[in-house]
Amino acid sequence: MQLLFDLFPLILFFAAYKWYGIFVATGVAIAACIIQVAVHWLRNRRFETSHLTTLGVIVVFGGLTLIFRDDTFIKWKPTIVNWIFAAIVLASLMGQRRTVLEFLLGKKIHLPVTIWRKVNLAWGLFFLVAGALNYYVAFVFRSELDPQVRTDLWVNFKVFGLMGLTLVFAVIQMMLVARYIVTDNGDNDG
């Protein structure tokens, strides 16, 4: 259920794009992110950093898209969000005791410190690559095509490509760390 909640703005963006185009989809995505943050706060009385980061970037870049009627801004959004996440995750490797991922997940998953650092590094690098891939698809790939066709390609990549890559990467990460997960009595689960 949480996954569906987290994908709510993306699903609505995609549906609105297919029916009404990039500008309506951008407005829908902004509204969906605002609703997502509000609902999460009402349920939990706290904010998620990832939701707030995404909301801030989509309000700024989506707003610029709508004001200037130029989809270049919204195409930058996934790159900016991924690079912000990369910066946060990778910066947590610099001299701090716990990494960001250990701080976020350490109460649910118990791993040795060295494994937390490797997982953190892997996710940081993944976010860097995901941001670069979005940039490539949005602004470089098939530049000879009609702008509308290129926007269609980018939307499909954003929704299916980036989401698919993220899910595959998450599954691979879980498979790699599963043998290191420590139970409450100190034994490895695997």
Backbone as numpy.savetxt, mean C-alpha at the origin, in Angstrom:
# Nx Ny Nz CAx CAy CAz Cx Cy Cz
-12.14 -10.19 6.55 -12.96 -9.00 6.55 -12.09 -7.74 6.55
-10.98 -7.79 7.30 -10.08 -6.64 7.36 -9.50 -6.35 5.97
-9.16 -7.40 5.24 -8.61 -7.21 3.89 -9.61 -6.49 3.00
-10.87 -6.88 3.05 -11.90 -6.22 2.27 -12.04 -4.75 2.68
-11.97 -4.49 3.99 -12.05 -3.12 4.49 -10.87 -2.29 3.97
-9.68 -2.89 3.97 -8.50 -2.17 3.50 -8.54 -1.94 1.99
-9.19 -2.84 1.25 -9.29 -2.71 -0.20 -10.49 -1.89 -0.66
-11.35 -1.50 0.26 -12.58 -0.76 -0.03 -12.33 0.44 -0.97
-11.39 1.36 -0.68 -11.19 2.48 -1.60 -10.71 2.05 -2.98
-9.85 1.03 -3.03 -9.33 0.55 -4.31 -10.44 -0.07 -5.17
-11.29 -0.86 -4.55 -12.41 -1.50 -5.26 -13.36 -0.43 -5.82
-13.68 0.55 -5.00 -14.58 1.61 -5.46 -13.93 2.46 -6.55
-12.62 2.73 -6.41 -11.89 3.47 -7.44 -11.99 2.74 -8.78
-11.73 1.44 -8.77 -11.75 0.65 -9.99 -13.14 0.64 -10.62
-14.17 0.40 -9.82 -15.54 0.37 -10.34 -15.93 1.73 -10.93
-15.62 2.80 -10.21 -15.96 4.13 -10.71 -15.19 4.45 -11.99
-13.94 4.03 -12.04 -13.14 4.27 -13.26 -13.76 3.56 -14.47
-14.13 2.31 -14.29 -14.70 1.55 -15.41 -16.01 2.15 -15.91
-16.80 2.73 -15.00 -18.09 3.28 -15.40 -18.05 4.76 -15.77
-17.20 5.53 -15.06 -17.28 6.99 -15.22 -15.97 7.68 -15.57
-14.84 7.00 -15.52 -13.58 7.64 -15.89 -12.73 8.03 -14.69
-11.57 8.55 -14.99 -10.55 8.79 -13.97 -10.92 9.89 -12.98
-11.61 10.92 -13.42 -11.89 12.02 -12.51 -12.97 11.66 -11.48
-14.01 10.99 -11.91 -15.02 10.51 -10.96 -14.39 9.47 -10.03
-13.58 8.59 -10.60 -12.91 7.56 -9.78 -12.01 8.19 -8.73
-11.35 9.27 -9.08 -10.49 9.96 -8.12 -11.31 10.55 -6.98
-12.42 11.18 -7.31 -13.31 11.71 -6.27 -13.87 10.62 -5.38
-14.24 9.50 -5.99 -14.75 8.35 -5.23 -13.67 7.81 -4.31
-12.43 7.72 -4.79 -11.34 7.22 -3.96 -11.08 8.13 -2.77
-11.13 9.43 -2.99 -10.95 10.38 -1.87 -12.05 10.17 -0.83
-13.29 10.13 -1.30 -14.42 9.93 -0.38 -14.31 8.58 0.34
-13.94 7.53 -0.38 -13.82 6.20 0.23 -12.73 6.17 1.29
-11.62 6.85 1.05 -10.55 6.90 2.06 -11.00 7.67 3.30
-11.73 8.75 3.12 -12.25 9.50 4.26 -13.20 8.61 5.07
-14.09 7.91 4.38 -15.02 6.99 5.06 -14.25 5.89 5.77
-13.25 5.33 5.12 -12.45 4.25 5.71 -11.81 4.70 7.02
-11.19 5.86 7.01 -10.54 6.38 8.22 -11.58 6.66 9.30
-12.71 7.25 8.93 -13.75 7.57 9.90 -14.34 6.30 10.52
-14.64 5.30 9.70 -15.21 4.06 10.22 -14.21 3.35 11.13
-12.95 3.32 10.73 -11.94 2.69 11.58 -11.84 3.40 12.92
-11.88 4.73 12.90 -11.80 5.48 14.14 -13.04 5.22 15.02
-14.22 5.20 14.42 -15.44 4.94 15.18 -15.44 3.55 15.82
-14.91 2.56 15.10 -14.85 1.19 15.63 -13.78 1.01 16.71
-12.62 1.63 16.50 -11.46 1.34 17.34 -10.96 2.50 18.19
-11.50 3.68 17.95 -11.08 4.89 18.66 -9.57 5.14 18.52
-9.06 4.78 17.37 -7.67 5.07 17.03 -7.54 5.09 15.50
-6.47 5.69 15.03 -6.21 5.75 13.60 -5.11 4.77 13.23
-5.15 4.26 12.01 -4.07 3.44 11.45 -3.15 4.37 10.66
-1.86 4.27 10.91 -0.89 5.11 10.19 -1.00 4.91 8.68
-1.18 3.66 8.25 -1.26 3.40 6.81 -2.50 4.07 6.20
-3.62 4.05 6.91 -4.83 4.71 6.41 -4.63 6.22 6.33
-4.03 6.80 7.37 -3.81 8.26 7.38 -2.84 8.68 6.29
-1.78 7.89 6.09 -0.81 8.21 5.04 -1.49 8.18 3.68
-2.23 7.12 3.42 -2.93 6.99 2.15 -3.94 8.13 1.98
-4.68 8.44 3.03 -5.65 9.53 2.96 -4.97 10.86 2.64
-3.89 11.15 3.33 -3.19 12.42 3.09 -2.70 12.53 1.65
-2.11 11.47 1.14 -1.58 11.51 -0.22 -2.70 11.58 -1.24
-3.79 10.83 -1.02 -4.87 10.86 -2.01 -5.61 12.19 -1.98
-5.74 12.80 -0.82 -6.40 14.12 -0.78 -5.55 15.14 -1.54
-4.24 15.11 -1.33 -3.37 16.07 -2.02 -3.31 15.77 -3.52
-2.90 14.56 -3.88 -2.72 14.25 -5.29 -4.04 14.07 -6.03
-5.03 13.50 -5.36 -6.35 13.41 -5.97 -6.97 14.79 -6.13
-6.79 15.62 -5.12 -7.29 16.99 -5.22 -6.65 17.75 -6.37
-5.33 17.60 -6.54 -4.65 18.24 -7.67 -5.16 17.70 -9.00
-5.43 16.40 -9.04 -5.99 15.78 -10.25 -7.32 16.43 -10.61
-8.17 16.61 -9.61 -9.50 17.18 -9.87 -9.42 18.67 -10.18
-8.59 19.40 -9.47 -8.46 20.84 -9.70 -7.93 21.13 -11.11
-6.87 20.43 -11.49 -6.22 20.70 -12.78 -6.71 19.81 -13.92
-7.63 18.87 -13.60 -8.16 17.93 -14.60 -7.01 17.24 -15.34
-6.04 16.77 -14.55 -4.84 16.12 -15.08 -4.58 14.86 -14.25
-4.67 13.69 -14.91 -4.52 12.44 -14.18 -3.07 12.12 -13.79
-2.13 12.96 -14.19 -0.73 12.75 -13.81 -0.60 12.68 -12.29
-1.31 13.53 -11.59 -1.17 13.59 -10.13 -1.63 12.30 -9.46
-2.79 11.79 -9.86 -3.30 10.56 -9.22 -2.43 9.37 -9.57
-1.79 9.40 -10.73 -0.89 8.31 -11.10 0.36 8.27 -10.21
0.71 9.41 -9.63 1.85 9.45 -8.71 1.51 8.88 -7.33
0.24 8.85 -6.98 -0.18 8.46 -5.63 0.39 7.13 -5.16
0.25 6.01 -5.92 0.81 4.75 -5.42 2.33 4.79 -5.24
3.02 5.51 -6.11 4.47 5.63 -5.97 4.81 6.36 -4.69
4.16 7.48 -4.46 4.44 8.28 -3.25 4.12 7.48 -2.00
2.96 6.84 -1.94 2.58 6.06 -0.76 3.58 4.93 -0.52
3.94 4.19 -1.57 4.90 3.10 -1.40 6.26 3.62 -0.94
6.69 4.74 -1.47 8.00 5.28 -1.07 7.96 5.84 0.35
6.82 6.38 0.78 6.70 6.81 2.18 6.79 5.59 3.09
6.05 4.53 2.74 6.12 3.30 3.54 7.55 2.75 3.56
8.22 2.77 2.40 9.61 2.29 2.33 10.51 3.10 3.25
10.35 4.41 3.22 11.18 5.27 4.06 10.96 4.98 5.55
9.71 4.82 5.94 9.39 4.54 7.34 9.94 3.18 7.76
9.71 2.17 6.94 10.14 0.81 7.27 11.66 0.72 7.29
12.31 1.27 6.28 13.77 1.19 6.23 14.44 2.06 7.30
13.85 3.22 7.59 14.41 4.08 8.64 14.37 3.40 10.00
13.41 2.52 10.20 13.32 1.84 11.49 14.47 0.85 11.70
15.21 0.55 10.66 16.40 -0.31 10.79 17.60 0.47 11.34
17.51 1.79 11.32 18.64 2.63 11.71 18.67 2.90 13.21
19.31 2.03 13.94 19.60 2.28 15.34 18.48 2.12 16.33
17.26 1.89 15.89 16.19 1.70 16.84 16.18 0.26 17.32
15.67 0.05 18.51 15.64 -1.30 19.06 14.70 -2.22 18.30
13.49 -1.75 18.05 12.51 -2.56 17.33 12.23 -1.93 15.98
12.03 -2.78 14.99 11.67 -2.27 13.67 10.17 -1.93 13.66
9.76 -1.23 12.65 8.35 -0.86 12.52 7.46 -2.10 12.48
7.85 -3.09 11.69 7.02 -4.29 11.57 6.95 -5.06 12.89
8.06 -5.10 13.62 8.02 -5.75 14.93 7.11 -4.98 15.88
7.16 -3.66 15.82 6.29 -2.84 16.66 4.82 -3.09 16.32
4.51 -3.18 15.02 3.11 -3.37 14.59 2.60 -4.79 14.81
3.45 -5.77 14.59 3.00 -7.16 14.59 3.58 -8.01 15.72
4.48 -7.44 16.50 5.20 -8.22 17.52 4.34 -8.85 18.59
3.16 -8.31 18.84 2.27 -8.93 19.83 1.52 -10.12 19.27
1.43 -10.21 17.94 0.71 -11.31 17.29 1.66 -12.39 16.79
2.85 -11.98 16.35 3.84 -12.91 15.80 5.14 -12.73 16.57
5.66 -13.81 17.10 6.92 -13.76 17.84 8.03 -14.33 16.97
8.99 -13.47 16.63 10.13 -13.86 15.80 11.42 -13.42 16.47
12.51 -14.09 16.18 13.81 -13.61 16.66 14.11 -12.23 16.05
14.87 -11.43 16.77 15.18 -10.06 16.34 15.81 -10.04 14.95
16.74 -10.94 14.68 17.40 -10.96 13.37 16.40 -11.21 12.24
15.41 -12.03 12.50 14.39 -12.31 11.48 13.49 -11.10 11.29
13.12 -10.42 12.38 12.34 -9.18 12.26 13.08 -8.18 11.38
14.38 -8.05 11.57 15.16 -7.09 10.79 15.19 -7.47 9.31
15.31 -8.77 9.02 15.31 -9.23 7.63 13.95 -9.01 6.98
12.89 -9.32 7.71 11.54 -9.11 7.19 11.30 -7.63 6.94
11.73 -6.80 7.87 11.58 -5.36 7.73 12.32 -4.86 6.49
13.57 -5.32 6.31 14.36 -4.93 5.14 13.66 -5.38 3.85
13.17 -6.62 3.84 12.50 -7.14 2.65 11.28 -6.29 2.29
10.47 -5.94 3.29 9.29 -5.11 3.02 9.69 -3.71 2.57
10.71 -3.15 3.18 11.17 -1.83 2.76 11.60 -1.83 1.30
12.37 -2.83 0.92 12.80 -2.95 -0.48 11.61 -3.22 -1.41
10.67 -4.03 -0.94 9.47 -4.29 -1.74 8.71 -2.99 -2.02
8.54 -2.16 -0.99 7.83 -0.88 -1.19 8.58 0.02 -2.17
9.91 0.02 -2.10 10.68 0.81 -3.07 10.43 0.32 -4.49
10.49 -0.99 -4.69 10.28 -1.57 -6.01 8.85 -1.35 -6.49
7.88 -1.52 -5.61 6.47 -1.31 -5.99 6.25 0.13 -6.44
6.84 1.08 -5.74 6.73 2.48 -6.15 7.36 2.72 -7.50
8.53 2.12 -7.72 9.21 2.27 -9.02 8.42 1.62 -10.14
7.84 0.45 -9.88 7.02 -0.21 -10.89 5.81 0.64 -11.26
5.16 1.23 -10.25 4.01 2.10 -10.54 4.45 3.26 -11.43
5.57 3.88 -11.08 6.09 4.99 -11.89 6.32 4.53 -13.34
6.96 3.38 -13.48 7.27 2.86 -14.82 6.00 2.64 -15.64
5.03 1.97 -15.04 3.79 1.68 -15.78 3.02 2.97 -16.07
3.00 3.88 -15.12 2.23 5.12 -15.29 2.84 6.07 -16.31
4.17 6.15 -16.36 4.80 7.22 -17.14 5.78 6.79 -18.23
6.22 5.53 -18.23 7.24 5.11 -19.19 6.72 4.01 -20.12
6.09 3.01 -19.56 5.67 1.83 -20.32 4.72 2.22 -21.45
5.04 1.75 -22.64 4.20 1.93 -23.84 3.83 3.40 -24.07
4.81 4.27 -24.00 4.57 5.70 -24.13 4.02 6.10 -25.50
4.13 5.20 -26.49 3.63 5.52 -27.83 2.11 5.37 -27.95
1.49 4.75 -26.94 0.05 4.51 -27.00 -0.75 5.78 -26.70
-2.01 5.75 -27.10 -2.96 6.82 -26.81 -3.03 7.03 -25.29
-3.10 8.27 -24.81 -3.14 8.52 -23.37 -4.25 7.77 -22.63
-5.42 7.61 -23.24 -6.51 6.89 -22.57 -6.19 5.41 -22.43
-5.56 4.84 -23.43 -5.16 3.43 -23.36 -4.10 3.25 -22.28
-3.18 4.19 -22.19 -2.13 4.13 -21.15 -2.74 4.26 -19.76
-3.76 5.11 -19.62 -4.43 5.23 -18.33 -5.15 3.93 -17.98
-5.79 3.32 -18.98 -6.43 2.02 -18.74 -5.40 0.98 -18.27
-4.26 0.95 -18.93 -3.20 0.02 -18.52 -2.75 0.29 -17.08
-2.58 1.56 -16.77 -2.12 1.91 -15.42 -3.17 1.52 -14.37
-4.43 1.82 -14.61 -5.48 1.46 -13.64 -5.50 -0.05 -13.42
-5.44 -0.82 -14.49 -5.43 -2.27 -14.34 -4.19 -2.75 -13.58
-3.04 -2.15 -13.86 -1.82 -2.51 -13.13 -1.95 -2.13 -11.66
-2.46 -0.93 -11.40 -2.61 -0.46 -10.02 -3.50 -1.40 -9.22
-4.61 -1.78 -9.81 -5.59 -2.61 -9.10 -5.15 -4.07 -9.04
-4.78 -4.64 -10.16 -4.48 -6.07 -10.19 -2.99 -6.38 -10.05
-2.15 -5.61 -10.71 -0.72 -5.86 -10.66 -0.11 -5.59 -9.31
-0.30 -4.37 -8.80 0.29 -4.03 -7.49 -0.34 -4.84 -6.36
-1.65 -5.02 -6.42 -2.31 -5.81 -5.38 -1.84 -7.26 -5.45
-1.75 -7.81 -6.65 -1.28 -9.18 -6.81 0.14 -9.36 -6.34
1.01 -8.44 -6.72 2.41 -8.51 -6.26 2.49 -8.44 -4.74
1.70 -7.58 -4.14 1.72 -7.44 -2.69 1.25 -8.73 -2.01
0.18 -9.30 -2.51 -0.32 -10.55 -1.92 0.68 -11.69 -2.07
1.27 -11.81 -3.25 2.27 -12.86 -3.46 3.47 -12.64 -2.55
3.93 -11.41 -2.45 5.07 -11.11 -1.59 4.76 -11.43 -0.13
3.56 -11.06 0.31 3.16 -11.34 1.70 3.13 -12.85 1.98
2.59 -13.62 1.04 2.54 -15.08 1.22 3.95 -15.65 1.27
4.82 -15.21 0.38 6.20 -15.69 0.39 6.89 -15.33 1.70
6.68 -14.11 2.18 7.28 -13.70 3.46 6.79 -14.58 4.60
5.49 -14.85 4.62 4.96 -15.69 5.70 5.51 -17.11 5.61
5.66 -17.63 4.41 6.22 -18.97 4.26 7.67 -19.01 4.73
8.42 -17.95 4.45 9.83 -17.91 4.85 10.00 -17.76 6.36
9.11 -17.00 7.00 9.29 -16.76 8.44 8.55 -17.79 9.31
7.69 -18.59 8.71 6.87 -19.53 9.50 7.73 -20.42 10.38
8.86 -20.87 9.90 9.69 -21.77 10.71 10.38 -21.08 11.87
10.40 -19.74 11.84 11.04 -18.99 12.92 10.07 -18.50 13.98
8.78 -18.64 13.72 7.79 -18.15 14.67 7.94 -18.91 15.98
8.04 -18.14 17.05 8.25 -18.72 18.39 6.93 -18.68 19.14
6.56 -19.81 19.77 5.36 -19.86 20.58 5.61 -19.22 21.93
4.60 -19.08 22.72 4.73 -18.45 24.03 5.67 -19.21 24.96
5.82 -20.53 24.76 6.72 -21.30 25.63 8.17 -21.32 25.10
8.42 -20.55 24.01 9.77 -20.40 23.52 10.16 -21.36 22.42
9.33 -22.34 22.11 9.63 -23.29 21.05 9.24 -22.70 19.69
9.94 -23.15 18.66 9.53 -22.78 17.30 8.31 -23.59 16.93
7.37 -22.93 16.20 6.17 -23.63 15.76 6.50 -24.67 14.70
7.53 -24.40 13.89 7.81 -25.26 12.75 8.92 -26.14 13.00
